[in-house]
Each structure stands twice: as structure tokens, then as C-alpha cells.
Amino acid sequence: MKKKLLAYSVGALCVGAIAYPAWKMIKEKIAYHKDYQEQLDVIVEAIEIERWKTRADIIAWKINVSIPDDIEYEVWDEEYEIPRVLFRARKYGAPDFDLYSMGIDGKDVKLVATREDFGASILPLGYFTGPNRSPDGRYIISTSNEKGYGCTLYDIEKRKGHNFASHRCFVEAWTDDGKVALINNGGEIGFLTLASEEFKYLKDIYGEDFDDDKNILFLLENEKKSISKIKDKNDFLKSIPREKDQLIHDMPILKKTERVNYLSDECKYGGTFGLDSSLFTCRYDSNKLEYNVYKSNEPKKIVGKSLGFRVIELGKWAMQDGEIYRIINDSEDTPLAKIKYKYDFGDEYQFRIYDDLYLPISAKETFEGLNIADYFPELPSKARYEDTWIDLLY
């Protein structure tokens, strides 16, 4: 990747300075190195001089994000190499927020929808009620506000959104093929079929008793099973033998319902997938950063730990509350052990980063072998760290 970027830069200079003047490229490079050193100064001073942190603590690193004045709309099936995240932003004084996407490295910002495109105000509200993107990247489902709360389906290809249900909503899960979303709408669960844009509540399909038994549905990858929490006892539950904490159903039509303890006690009310549906964590807590990680095909077995609620790469990268967390490998030439990347839009914008991780279809085959670190600022080497320490002292 770095070689490709270097070749592109050299080629641009050779073609001529008209498209992108060499002086501007040099100026940007100087600004980058200045910003890098200033951030490193703050880190070293906090650790070695002020003793506010240790090298084993989570160190914050700022990622500058720029929204172009002549910004382009995102093409929903455009090819990308790394995961993308959604965020909303507006200039101070502007009446409305617009919805954007960017790579997790804070680059390649694209406009997804204006307030007019979306058809309503895009609301964050809570951790799980922000925008959620379909597996193929084309659709976004989000709580919205247009003279009251609603649930909006936005089609990126058509650049058009509309409310399909009242109340606050969020996506409980997507079916494997991404054609159907299970929506929690004001505490009631329903199926949204994207092709027809038809939304049906479970109670209207299976009866009031069936819907009474749950307030969450959790789909396991490739298992064709959904797991739901038992909430109240009723005639439907009495018809199912055994006293267990969870209901398991065959998908995509909920049938062959059984009472089981399929998930661990920690996850008995369901979990949350990260970048894909093979790994999940449970019990989000805004005051907590370390979580057990489970696999869909071994839902009771802890397969690792995650620094951050939404797993990007097991044991290495994750996301929580709009920040990217990284555990640094012991073999890397740096004194730091953990780092978090914080997006910074400067003083011009209000913004909110959503923990919605989208892996473009074009990146699915190559992502497993990708080194995400190549897209982020290089970690300070031990030598540069010590040189900075000496400079600050003397």
C-alpha cells in the first residue's frame, strides 16, 4: 500500500505542478511532521515528566479529519481497501447535520446524505440507535426526527430516505444475505425486507404471545438461528417444555422454537457484532473498555479479549464511542503498549462519530491479510521517544 502511494506521489510530481504543485505537497508534509512531533511531545511529557500516565496506559493520538468544500457523494458500491465509519457533522451555526462516511484512518471523506436527502434529522440518541449500514453498503437505517421520532430507511444509490415506522429504532441484526433487517422499533421487533421496503412486526406474523417473549433478537452467523431473551411468561412459553433462559428459533422464519441456554450467562440477553458477524461482545458499558470476545460458531467459548466494544481485529483493533483502539504488538519498535485514535475536525465543525463499522465488499477478501497499521500514523520508535524526552528536559 505504501509503495503504491509513493509511486502515485512521484508520478504526480513528474507529470507537472499544475495538478498538484510540489510546494504544496512539501508544505503539507512539513505540517504533518510538526503536528506529529507536537503530539509526541504531549505524550512524553505526560508519561515521563508529569507522571500522569505510564507507557502501559492507553495513549491518545489525534487524527485530523478534513471535510472538503467540494465534497463528493459516496458511491455505495465503490471499492475501498479498509473499513469505513459513518459520522454526522455540521459547521457551527448551520441549521442541520449531514451524514458522511470516511475510512477508519480519517481519510477519504465522502458525503452520504444531506438533511434534505435523508428526509429527516439524523439522531444519535444512544449507543445502539445511531445509523446502521447494510452489509452490501447500499442502505442505512437510523432513528430520525421529523415532527417526532421515526425510523428511516435511506437508499444511498437513490439518495432518498423515508420513514417506515414510528418511534426510535435500531437494527438488532441482518440476515446473512443482508436482504432483511430485524428492527427493534420502540421495543417491538419487526422484519424489514429491503427489496420491497415492507416492514412487518413479529406480533402481526406470529401473534401477540410470541412477540411478548422478547425484546431482543440475536442472529448467529451461518447458524440460521436467532436467540431471544425470555421476558414474560405466557401461554406461548408454557407450550414449550424446559425451564431455560433463552429461546432459539430457526431462521429466516422463526419456527421450531426451543428453550435453551445457548449463550453464556454474560451474553444471555444477546451480544453485538463488530466488523463482521463472526465475533461478538456483550454488555456494552460506556465506563468499560475491555470485553470478552465470543465466536458465532462457539457462542459459549471466550476466544479472546477486546480493547473496545466493537471488534475490528481480534486482540488488536476495536472501536468504542467514536474512537479506534489498538493493542500494540510486543515486537514493534515502540515503548507504547496501547493507543487510541481520536478524530479531530478542528474548531469549525460539530460532529458525532458512530460505531458503525462497514467492511466494503471489495475489501472482504483482502482484509484478513491487511495490516491496518499501515494506514495510521507511524508509532514513535524507542529512539525517537527517548530523543523527545531529552529535548523536553533540556
GIHU-V789817 format. One record per residue. N is the residue number from 1. RES is the residue in one letter. SS is DSSP state (helix for helix, strand for strand, loop for the rest). Layout:
# GIHU-V789817
((N	RES	SS) (N	RES	SS))
This chain:
# GIHU-V789817
((1	M	loop) (2	K	helix) (3	K	helix) (4	K	helix) (5	L	helix) (6	L	helix) (7	A	helix) (8	Y	helix) (9	S	helix) (10	V	helix) (11	G	helix) (12	A	helix) (13	L	helix) (14	C	helix) (15	V	helix) (16	G	loop) (17	A	loop) (18	I	loop) (19	A	loop) (20	Y	loop) (21	P	loop) (22	A	helix) (23	W	helix) (24	K	helix) (25	M	helix) (26	I	helix) (27	K	helix) (28	E	helix) (29	K	helix) (30	I	helix) (31	A	helix) (32	Y	helix) (33	H	helix) (34	K	helix) (35	D	helix) (36	Y	helix) (37	Q	helix) (38	E	helix) (39	Q	helix) (40	L	helix) (41	D	helix) (42	V	helix) (43	I	helix) (44	V	helix) (45	E	helix) (46	A	helix) (47	I	helix) (48	E	helix) (49	I	helix) (50	E	loop) (51	R	loop) (52	W	loop) (53	K	loop) (54	T	loop) (55	R	loop) (56	A	loop) (57	D	loop) (58	I	strand) (59	I	strand) (60	A	strand) (61	W	strand) (62	K	strand) (63	I	strand) (64	N	strand) (65	V	loop) (66	S	loop) (67	I	loop) (68	P	loop) (69	D	loop) (70	D	loop) (71	I	loop) (72	E	loop) (73	Y	strand) (74	E	loop) (75	V	loop) (76	W	loop) (77	D	loop) (78	E	loop) (79	E	loop) (80	Y	loop) (81	E	loop) (82	I	loop) (83	P	loop) (84	R	strand) (85	V	strand) (86	L	strand) (87	F	strand) (88	R	strand) (89	A	strand) (90	R	strand) (91	K	strand) (92	Y	loop) (93	G	loop) (94	A	loop) (95	P	loop) (96	D	loop) (97	F	loop) (98	D	strand) (99	L	strand) (100	Y	strand) (101	S	strand) (102	M	strand) (103	G	strand) (104	I	loop) (105	D	loop) (106	G	loop) (107	K	loop) (108	D	loop) (109	V	loop) (110	K	strand) (111	L	strand) (112	V	strand) (113	A	strand) (114	T	loop) (115	R	helix) (116	E	helix) (117	D	helix) (118	F	helix) (119	G	loop) (120	A	loop) (121	S	strand) (122	I	strand) (123	L	loop) (124	P	loop) (125	L	loop) (126	G	loop) (127	Y	loop) (128	F	loop) (129	T	loop) (130	G	loop) (131	P	loop) (132	N	strand) (133	R	strand) (134	S	loop) (135	P	loop) (136	D	loop) (137	G	loop) (138	R	loop) (139	Y	strand) (140	I	strand) (141	I	strand) (142	S	strand) (143	T	strand) (144	S	strand) (145	N	strand) (146	E	loop) (147	K	loop) (148	G	loop) (149	Y	strand) (150	G	strand) (151	C	strand) (152	T	strand) (153	L	strand) (154	Y	strand) (155	D	strand) (156	I	loop) (157	E	loop) (158	K	loop) (159	R	loop) (160	K	strand) (161	G	strand) (162	H	strand) (163	N	strand) (164	F	strand) (165	A	strand) (166	S	strand) (167	H	loop) (168	R	loop) (169	C	strand) (170	F	strand) (171	V	strand) (172	E	strand) (173	A	strand) (174	W	strand) (175	T	loop) (176	D	loop) (177	D	loop) (178	G	loop) (179	K	loop) (180	V	strand) (181	A	strand) (182	L	strand) (183	I	strand) (184	N	strand) (185	N	strand) (186	G	loop) (187	G	loop) (188	E	strand) (189	I	strand) (190	G	strand) (191	F	strand) (192	L	strand) (193	T	strand) (194	L	loop) (195	A	loop) (196	S	loop) (197	E	loop) (198	E	strand) (199	F	strand) (200	K	strand) (201	Y	strand) (202	L	helix) (203	K	helix) (204	D	helix) (205	I	helix) (206	Y	helix) (207	G	loop) (208	E	helix) (209	D	helix) (210	F	helix) (211	D	helix) (212	D	helix) (213	D	loop) (214	K	loop) (215	N	loop) (216	I	loop) (217	L	strand) (218	F	strand) (219	L	strand) (220	L	strand) (221	E	loop) (222	N	loop) (223	E	loop) (224	K	loop) (225	K	strand) (226	S	strand) (227	I	strand) (228	S	strand) (229	K	strand) (230	I	loop) (231	K	loop) (232	D	loop) (233	K	loop) (234	N	loop) (235	D	helix) (236	F	helix) (237	L	helix) (238	K	helix) (239	S	loop) (240	I	loop) (241	P	loop) (242	R	loop) (243	E	loop) (244	K	loop) (245	D	loop) (246	Q	strand) (247	L	strand) (248	I	strand) (249	H	strand) (250	D	strand) (251	M	loop) (252	P	loop) (253	I	loop) (254	L	loop) (255	K	strand) (256	K	strand) (257	T	strand) (258	E	strand) (259	R	strand) (260	V	strand) (261	N	loop) (262	Y	loop) (263	L	loop) (264	S	loop) (265	D	helix) (266	E	helix) (267	C	helix) (268	K	loop) (269	Y	loop) (270	G	loop) (271	G	loop) (272	T	strand) (273	F	strand) (274	G	loop) (275	L	loop) (276	D	loop) (277	S	loop) (278	S	loop) (279	L	strand) (280	F	strand) (281	T	strand) (282	C	loop) (283	R	loop) (284	Y	loop) (285	D	loop) (286	S	loop) (287	N	loop) (288	K	loop) (289	L	loop) (290	E	strand) (291	Y	strand) (292	N	strand) (293	V	strand) (294	Y	strand) (295	K	strand) (296	S	loop) (297	N	loop) (298	E	strand) (299	P	strand) (300	K	strand) (301	K	strand) (302	I	strand) (303	V	strand) (304	G	strand) (305	K	strand) (306	S	strand) (307	L	strand) (308	G	loop) (309	F	loop) (310	R	strand) (311	V	strand) (312	I	strand) (313	E	strand) (314	L	loop) (315	G	loop) (316	K	loop) (317	W	strand) (318	A	strand) (319	M	strand) (320	Q	strand) (321	D	loop) (322	G	loop) (323	E	strand) (324	I	strand) (325	Y	strand) (326	R	strand) (327	I	strand) (328	I	loop) (329	N	loop) (330	D	loop) (331	S	loop) (332	E	loop) (333	D	loop) (334	T	loop) (335	P	loop) (336	L	loop) (337	A	loop) (338	K	strand) (339	I	strand) (340	K	strand) (341	Y	strand) (342	K	strand) (343	Y	strand) (344	D	strand) (345	F	loop) (346	G	loop) (347	D	loop) (348	E	loop) (349	Y	strand) (350	Q	strand) (351	F	strand) (352	R	strand) (353	I	strand) (354	Y	strand) (355	D	strand) (356	D	strand) (357	L	strand) (358	Y	strand) (359	L	loop) (360	P	loop) (361	I	helix) (362	S	helix) (363	A	helix) (364	K	loop) (365	E	loop) (366	T	loop) (367	F	helix) (368	E	helix) (369	G	helix) (370	L	loop) (371	N	loop) (372	I	helix) (373	A	helix) (374	D	helix) (375	Y	helix) (376	F	loop) (377	P	loop) (378	E	loop) (379	L	loop) (380	P	loop) (381	S	loop) (382	K	helix) (383	A	helix) (384	R	helix) (385	Y	helix) (386	E	helix) (387	D	helix) (388	T	helix) (389	W	helix) (390	I	helix) (391	D	helix) (392	L	helix) (393	L	helix) (394	Y	loop))
